[in-house]
């Protein structure tokens, strides 16, 4: 039996914001699935050469760049930390104060960086060095997006993604924010929005993550409702995948599978494109292979998985071993 190791920084429960994730007042649920035996966690010190000045920060998200590097979106003073595919530190960048509370991260094919700020209620397009190119929303103001009234407001934007035409989709509504999806053209002009708070089909409790596949099917993680909605680009509901644990993060990988994390329920799982869970690994906790909140994930070119844990203040690397 392989010894499971994790890499970690100092664990600390952070943030008193309205937008901070709240641990559910219930027993935590594991996905009922076989163990995901092709992955094993790797010791932190063996995975990243994290500079001391960035240790102990809350890392909201992580993505792989077009060059195969790992870009970390941090809630520290410097928003971006970049590593090569061997975990060696390359650089940190981004203006201090640009992001009030980091949440979602998306990298487009041109190397631009897209982020959401769940506390300042904006989505930003940045160049590869973190310089601001576009802002969607009104910084520091939250509310309804109402074109007729001239109100260009988001409400706790969680995540975003682009379709094949470059249209922008923002999933919003974290704590008390109104959960919905908003669609914009490539220049940031509003097109439409859909969704509301509730338990019914097409409704959300927290629209926490969003992914779009090559056919422009839109997948939205409805975290507390323990499901993934599938929509067309006009917001038409195509169906939903139901789970027996939270769905916190989504990653569509080029191996043809969806990878998800279950947030406070503490797992990484592999899902086929009918919504069937093929395997899961991890559980809640602070020990090796455990999570405070498995908040965001990505897979690299070698199919290794990286999971940002905003409660235990660490990133875990799961090495593909098959």
URZI-V105674 format. One record per residue. N is the residue number from 0. SS is DSSP state (a for helix, b for strand, c for the rest). PHI is phi as a letter, one per 40 degrees, with the letter a starting at -180 (* if undefined). BURIAL is 1 if it has 24 or more other C-alpha atoms within 12 Angstrom, else 0. Layout:
# URZI-V105674
N:SS:PHI:BURIAL
N:SS:PHI:BURIAL
This chain:
# URZI-V105674
0:c:*:0
1:c:c:0
2:c:c:0
3:c:c:0
4:c:b:1
5:c:b:1
6:c:b:1
7:c:a:1
8:c:b:1
9:c:c:0
10:c:c:1
11:c:a:0
12:c:c:0
13:c:b:1
14:c:g:0
15:c:b:0
16:c:c:0
17:c:d:0
18:c:c:1
19:c:c:1
20:c:c:1
21:c:b:1
22:c:c:0
23:c:c:0
24:c:c:0
25:c:a:0
26:c:c:0
27:c:c:1
28:c:b:1
29:c:c:1
30:c:c:1
31:c:c:0
32:c:a:0
33:c:c:0
34:b:c:0
35:c:c:1
36:c:c:1
37:c:c:0
38:b:b:1
39:b:a:1
40:b:c:1
41:b:b:1
42:c:d:1
43:a:d:1
44:a:c:1
45:a:c:0
46:a:b:1
47:c:b:1
48:c:c:1
49:c:c:1
50:c:d:0
51:a:d:0
52:a:c:0
53:a:b:1
54:c:c:1
55:c:g:1
56:c:c:1
57:c:c:1
58:b:c:1
59:b:c:1
60:b:a:1
61:b:a:1
62:b:a:1
63:b:b:1
64:c:c:1
65:c:c:0
66:c:c:0
67:c:g:0
68:c:c:1
69:b:b:1
70:b:b:1
71:b:b:1
72:b:b:1
73:b:b:1
74:c:c:1
75:c:c:1
76:c:c:1
77:c:c:1
78:c:c:1
79:b:b:1
80:b:b:1
81:b:b:1
82:b:b:1
83:c:c:1
84:c:c:1
85:c:b:0
86:c:g:1
87:c:c:0
88:b:c:1
89:b:b:0
90:b:a:1
91:b:b:1
92:b:a:1
93:c:h:1
94:c:c:0
95:c:c:0
96:c:g:0
97:c:c:1
98:c:b:1
99:c:c:1
100:c:a:1
101:b:c:1
102:b:a:1
103:b:c:1
104:b:b:1
105:b:a:1
106:b:b:1
107:c:c:1
108:c:c:0
109:c:c:0
110:c:g:0
111:c:c:1
112:b:b:1
113:b:b:1
114:b:b:1
115:b:b:1
116:b:b:1
117:c:c:1
118:c:c:1
119:c:c:1
120:c:g:1
121:b:b:1
122:b:b:1
123:b:b:1
124:b:b:1
125:b:b:1
126:c:c:0
127:c:c:1
128:c:b:0
129:c:g:1
130:c:c:0
131:b:c:0
132:b:b:0
133:b:a:1
134:b:b:1
135:b:b:1
136:c:h:1
137:c:b:1
138:c:d:1
139:c:g:0
140:c:b:0
141:b:b:1
142:c:i:1
143:c:c:1
144:c:c:1
145:b:b:0
146:c:d:0
147:c:c:0
148:c:c:0
149:c:g:0
150:b:c:0
151:c:b:1
152:c:b:1
153:b:b:1
154:c:b:1
155:c:f:1
156:b:c:1
157:b:c:1
158:b:a:1
159:b:a:1
160:b:a:1
161:b:b:1
162:c:c:1
163:c:c:0
164:c:c:0
165:c:g:0
166:c:c:1
167:b:b:1
168:b:b:1
169:b:b:1
170:b:c:1
171:b:b:1
172:c:g:1
173:c:c:1
174:c:c:1
175:c:c:1
176:c:c:1
177:c:c:1
178:c:c:1
179:b:a:1
180:b:b:1
181:b:b:1
182:b:b:1
183:b:b:1
184:c:c:0
185:c:c:0
186:c:c:0
187:c:g:1
188:c:c:0
189:b:c:1
190:b:b:0
191:b:a:1
192:b:a:1
193:b:a:1
194:c:h:1
195:c:a:1
196:b:c:1
197:c:i:0
198:c:b:0
199:c:c:0
200:c:c:1
201:c:g:1
202:c:c:1
203:b:b:1
204:c:c:1
205:c:b:1
206:b:c:1
207:b:c:1
208:b:a:1
209:b:a:1
210:b:b:1
211:b:b:1
212:c:c:1
213:c:c:0
214:c:c:0
215:c:g:1
216:c:c:1
217:b:b:1
218:b:b:1
219:b:b:1
220:b:c:1
221:b:c:1
222:c:d:1
223:c:c:1
224:c:c:1
225:c:f:1
226:b:a:1
227:b:b:1
228:b:c:1
229:b:b:1
230:b:b:1
231:c:c:1
232:c:c:1
233:c:c:0
234:c:g:1
235:c:c:0
236:b:c:0
237:b:c:0
238:b:i:0
239:b:a:1
240:b:b:1
241:b:b:1
242:c:b:1
243:c:b:1
244:c:a:1
245:c:d:1
246:c:b:1
247:c:b:1
248:b:b:1
249:b:b:1
250:b:a:1
251:b:c:1
252:c:b:1
253:c:c:0
254:c:c:0
255:c:g:0
256:c:b:1
257:b:c:1
258:b:b:1
259:b:b:1
260:b:b:1
261:c:b:1
262:b:f:1
263:c:c:1
264:c:c:1
265:c:g:1
266:c:b:1
267:b:b:1
268:b:b:1
269:b:b:1
270:b:b:1
271:c:c:0
272:c:c:0
273:c:b:0
274:c:g:1
275:c:c:1
276:b:c:1
277:b:c:1
278:b:i:1
279:b:a:1
280:b:a:1
281:c:h:1
282:b:a:1
283:b:c:1
284:c:i:0
285:c:b:1
286:c:c:1
287:c:d:1
288:c:g:1
289:b:b:1
290:b:b:1
291:c:c:1
292:c:a:1
293:b:c:1
294:b:c:1
295:b:a:1
296:b:a:1
297:b:a:1
298:b:b:1
299:c:c:1
300:c:c:1
301:c:c:0
302:c:g:1
303:c:c:1
304:b:b:1
305:b:b:1
306:b:b:1
307:b:c:1
308:b:b:1
309:c:c:1
310:c:c:1
311:c:c:1
312:c:f:1
313:b:a:1
314:b:b:1
315:b:b:1
316:b:b:1
317:b:b:1
318:b:c:1
319:b:c:0
320:c:b:0
321:c:c:0
